[in-house]
């Protein structure tokens, strides 16, 4: 496996197994237990766009 292929596999796993992972509480509420956040207001939108593009490219 090349480094590029390994990176693609790792990024895919990052989203599927961590950021997009969902659980259901005892009351039936579905939630994502793992979050990455940004405290710089000016960076929130570009950061979200970056993560979304990474998610798209990893599929």
CORGIWO-V978766 format. One line per field, one symbol per residue. ss: DSSP state (H for helix, E for strand, - for the rest). Layout:
BEGIN
ss: ???
END
This chain:
BEGIN
ss: --HHHHHHHHHHHHHHHHH---EE-----EE---------HHHHHHHHHHHHHHHHH--
END
